[in-house]
Amino acid sequence: MDQVLRDVVEEAAWADELGIDFIGLGEHHRPDFAISAPEIVLAAIAGRTKRIHLGTAVTVLSTDDPVRVFERFSTLNAVSNGRAEVILGRGSFTESYPLFGYDLQDYDQLFEEKLDLFAKLIREERVTWSGQTRTGLVDQAVYPTLG
């Protein structure tokens, strides 16, 4: 898998040279896919490229923390000079639910609540939010901002 990850970075560098506009990396937590931390691979790609936009296809928000997703993409956006594009979803596979301690029966509620929080993080400088799937926030700022 190590070589596959290096190959993805190299292929993205070639894509940038060829004028391709976007690369989207999927998030998977299984042996038949190499990328479990797409933001890390995208950061490596950012360091090798100049213009290609960098995104996920998709970030599995249901089993991640929206604040951490926001922070990772804000950081990627900063180091890539504004080229990061987060694509949020539930994922087409469900292996992340048991891996990260979530019940698949909470599929809809997890996504809806976490998407609601993520949207607030994008729109508001200081966030107050409460829900059932994670600890609430009260007048909390999150850094870095999306700039």
TORRO-435832 format. One record per residue (C-alpha): residue number from 1; residue in three letters; x, y, z. Coordinates in nm, 2 decimals. Each point is the difference from the previous one (the first is absolute). Layout:
! TORRO-435832
+-----+---------+--------+--------+--------+
| num | residuo |   east |  north |     up |
+-----+---------+--------+--------+--------+
| NUM |     ALA |      X |      Y |      Z |
...
+-----+---------+--------+--------+--------+
***
This chain:
! TORRO-435832
+-----+---------+--------+--------+--------+
| num | residuo |   east |  north |     up |
+-----+---------+--------+--------+--------+
|   1 |     MET |   0.00 |   0.00 |   0.00 |
|   2 |     ASP |   0.29 |   0.24 |   0.06 |
|   3 |     GLN |   0.09 |   0.00 |  -0.36 |
|   4 |     VAL |  -0.36 |   0.05 |  -0.11 |
|   5 |     LEU |  -0.01 |   0.31 |   0.21 |
|   6 |     ARG |   0.32 |   0.13 |  -0.15 |
|   7 |     ASP |  -0.14 |  -0.08 |  -0.35 |
|   8 |     VAL |  -0.32 |   0.20 |   0.07 |
|   9 |     VAL |   0.21 |   0.30 |   0.09 |
|  10 |     GLU |   0.21 |  -0.04 |  -0.32 |
|  11 |     GLU |  -0.31 |  -0.05 |  -0.22 |
|  12 |     ALA |  -0.15 |   0.32 |   0.15 |
|  13 |     ALA |   0.32 |   0.19 |  -0.08 |
|  14 |     TRP |  -0.02 |  -0.12 |  -0.36 |
|  15 |     ALA |  -0.37 |   0.09 |  -0.01 |
|  16 |     ASP |   0.09 |   0.36 |   0.11 |
|  17 |     GLU |   0.26 |   0.02 |  -0.28 |
|  18 |     LEU |  -0.26 |  -0.12 |  -0.25 |
|  19 |     GLY |  -0.25 |   0.27 |   0.10 |
|  20 |     ILE |  -0.25 |  -0.23 |   0.18 |
|  21 |     ASP |  -0.22 |   0.22 |   0.22 |
|  22 |     PHE |  -0.09 |  -0.22 |   0.30 |
|  23 |     ILE |   0.11 |  -0.32 |   0.18 |
|  24 |     GLY |  -0.23 |  -0.16 |   0.25 |
|  25 |     LEU |   0.12 |  -0.28 |   0.23 |
|  26 |     GLY |  -0.23 |  -0.23 |   0.18 |
|  27 |     GLU |   0.01 |  -0.09 |   0.36 |
|  28 |     HIS |   0.00 |  -0.37 |   0.08 |
|  29 |     HIS |   0.09 |  -0.22 |   0.30 |
|  30 |     ARG |   0.04 |  -0.34 |  -0.16 |
|  31 |     PRO |   0.29 |  -0.20 |  -0.15 |
|  32 |     ASP |  -0.11 |   0.04 |  -0.36 |
|  33 |     PHE |   0.04 |   0.38 |   0.00 |
|  34 |     ALA |   0.32 |   0.18 |   0.09 |
|  35 |     ILE |  -0.12 |   0.34 |   0.12 |
|  36 |     SER |  -0.15 |   0.03 |   0.35 |
|  37 |     ALA |   0.12 |   0.35 |   0.06 |
|  38 |     PRO |  -0.06 |   0.19 |  -0.33 |
|  39 |     GLU |   0.08 |   0.34 |   0.15 |
|  40 |     ILE |   0.36 |  -0.11 |   0.07 |
|  41 |     VAL |   0.04 |  -0.13 |  -0.35 |
|  42 |     LEU |  -0.15 |   0.32 |  -0.14 |
|  43 |     ALA |   0.24 |   0.21 |   0.21 |
|  44 |     ALA |   0.29 |  -0.20 |  -0.16 |
|  45 |     ILE |  -0.15 |   0.07 |  -0.34 |
|  46 |     ALA |  -0.04 |   0.37 |   0.09 |
|  47 |     GLY |   0.37 |   0.02 |   0.05 |
|  48 |     ARG |   0.07 |  -0.14 |  -0.34 |
|  49 |     THR |  -0.26 |   0.19 |  -0.20 |
|  50 |     LYS |  -0.09 |   0.36 |  -0.09 |
|  51 |     ARG |  -0.36 |   0.01 |  -0.14 |
|  52 |     ILE |  -0.19 |  -0.32 |   0.03 |
|  53 |     HIS |  -0.29 |   0.02 |   0.25 |
|  54 |     LEU |   0.02 |  -0.26 |   0.28 |
|  55 |     GLY |  -0.30 |  -0.18 |   0.15 |
|  56 |     THR |  -0.14 |  -0.31 |   0.14 |
|  57 |     ALA |  -0.25 |  -0.23 |  -0.16 |
|  58 |     VAL |  -0.13 |  -0.02 |   0.28 |
|  59 |     THR |   0.09 |   0.09 |   0.35 |
|  60 |     VAL |  -0.22 |  -0.23 |   0.21 |
|  61 |     LEU |  -0.14 |   0.26 |   0.24 |
|  62 |     SER |  -0.23 |  -0.24 |   0.18 |
|  63 |     THR |   0.29 |  -0.17 |   0.17 |
|  64 |     ASP |   0.23 |   0.30 |   0.04 |
|  65 |     ASP |  -0.01 |   0.31 |   0.21 |
|  66 |     PRO |  -0.12 |   0.30 |  -0.19 |
|  67 |     VAL |   0.23 |   0.24 |   0.19 |
|  68 |     ARG |   0.31 |  -0.21 |  -0.09 |
|  69 |     VAL |  -0.12 |  -0.03 |  -0.36 |
|  70 |     PHE |  -0.03 |   0.38 |  -0.02 |
|  71 |     GLU |   0.34 |   0.05 |   0.16 |
|  72 |     ARG |   0.17 |  -0.25 |  -0.24 |
|  73 |     PHE |  -0.16 |   0.15 |  -0.31 |
|  74 |     SER |   0.07 |   0.36 |   0.12 |
|  75 |     THR |   0.36 |  -0.10 |   0.04 |
|  76 |     LEU |   0.01 |  -0.17 |  -0.34 |
|  77 |     ASN |  -0.16 |   0.31 |  -0.15 |
|  78 |     ALA |   0.27 |   0.22 |   0.16 |
|  79 |     VAL |   0.30 |  -0.21 |  -0.11 |
|  80 |     SER |  -0.14 |  -0.05 |  -0.35 |
|  81 |     ASN |  -0.07 |   0.37 |  -0.05 |
|  82 |     GLY |  -0.38 |  -0.04 |  -0.01 |
|  83 |     ARG |  -0.03 |  -0.32 |  -0.21 |
|  84 |     ALA |  -0.17 |  -0.23 |   0.26 |
|  85 |     GLU |  -0.36 |  -0.11 |  -0.07 |
|  86 |     VAL |  -0.17 |  -0.22 |   0.26 |
|  87 |     ILE |  -0.26 |  -0.24 |  -0.12 |
|  88 |     LEU |  -0.20 |  -0.14 |   0.29 |
|  89 |     GLY |  -0.20 |  -0.31 |  -0.01 |
|  90 |     ARG |  -0.10 |  -0.32 |   0.18 |
|  91 |     GLY |   0.22 |  -0.22 |  -0.22 |
|  92 |     SER |  -0.09 |  -0.30 |  -0.21 |
|  93 |     PHE |   0.15 |  -0.25 |   0.24 |
|  94 |     THR |  -0.08 |  -0.02 |   0.37 |
|  95 |     GLU |   0.32 |  -0.14 |   0.15 |
|  96 |     SER |   0.08 |   0.32 |   0.18 |
|  97 |     TYR |  -0.31 |  -0.03 |   0.23 |
|  98 |     PRO |   0.12 |  -0.29 |   0.21 |
|  99 |     LEU |   0.37 |   0.11 |  -0.04 |
| 100 |     PHE |  -0.07 |   0.33 |   0.17 |
| 101 |     GLY |  -0.26 |  -0.12 |   0.24 |
| 102 |     TYR |  -0.33 |   0.11 |  -0.17 |
| 103 |     ASP |  -0.32 |  -0.19 |  -0.04 |
| 104 |     LEU |  -0.11 |  -0.04 |  -0.35 |
| 105 |     GLN |  -0.36 |   0.04 |   0.13 |
| 106 |     ASP |   0.09 |   0.36 |   0.06 |
| 107 |     TYR |   0.09 |   0.05 |  -0.37 |
| 108 |     ASP |  -0.24 |   0.29 |  -0.08 |
| 109 |     GLN |   0.03 |   0.18 |   0.34 |
| 110 |     LEU |   0.38 |  -0.01 |  -0.01 |
| 111 |     PHE |   0.02 |   0.16 |  -0.34 |
| 112 |     GLU |  -0.27 |   0.25 |   0.04 |
| 113 |     GLU |   0.13 |   0.14 |   0.34 |
| 114 |     LYS |   0.36 |   0.00 |  -0.11 |
| 115 |     LEU |  -0.08 |   0.17 |  -0.33 |
| 116 |     ASP |  -0.20 |   0.26 |   0.19 |
| 117 |     LEU |   0.30 |   0.07 |   0.22 |
| 118 |     PHE |   0.24 |   0.01 |  -0.29 |
| 119 |     ALA |  -0.23 |   0.25 |  -0.18 |
| 120 |     LYS |   0.01 |   0.23 |   0.31 |
| 121 |     LEU |   0.38 |  -0.02 |   0.01 |
| 122 |     ILE |   0.02 |   0.12 |  -0.36 |
| 123 |     ARG |  -0.26 |   0.29 |   0.05 |
| 124 |     GLU |   0.08 |   0.12 |   0.35 |
| 125 |     GLU |   0.32 |   0.13 |   0.17 |
| 126 |     ARG |  -0.12 |  -0.11 |   0.34 |
| 127 |     VAL |  -0.22 |  -0.31 |   0.02 |
| 128 |     THR |  -0.27 |  -0.10 |   0.25 |
| 129 |     TRP |  -0.14 |  -0.34 |  -0.08 |
| 130 |     SER |  -0.16 |  -0.30 |   0.18 |
| 131 |     GLY |  -0.11 |  -0.35 |  -0.11 |
| 132 |     GLN |  -0.01 |  -0.36 |   0.10 |
| 133 |     THR |   0.31 |  -0.14 |  -0.18 |
| 134 |     ARG |   0.28 |   0.21 |   0.15 |
| 135 |     THR |   0.06 |   0.25 |   0.27 |
| 136 |     GLY |  -0.15 |   0.34 |  -0.06 |
| 137 |     LEU |   0.19 |   0.33 |  -0.06 |
| 138 |     VAL |  -0.06 |   0.33 |   0.17 |
| 139 |     ASP |   0.13 |   0.31 |  -0.17 |
| 140 |     GLN |   0.30 |  -0.19 |  -0.13 |
| 141 |     ALA |   0.25 |   0.12 |  -0.26 |
| 142 |     VAL |   0.18 |  -0.26 |  -0.22 |
| 143 |     TYR |   0.34 |   0.06 |  -0.16 |
| 144 |     PRO |   0.13 |   0.03 |  -0.26 |
| 145 |     THR |  -0.29 |   0.17 |  -0.17 |
| 146 |     LEU |  -0.07 |  -0.06 |  -0.37 |
| 147 |     GLY |   0.15 |   0.34 |  -0.08 |
+-----+---------+--------+--------+--------+
***
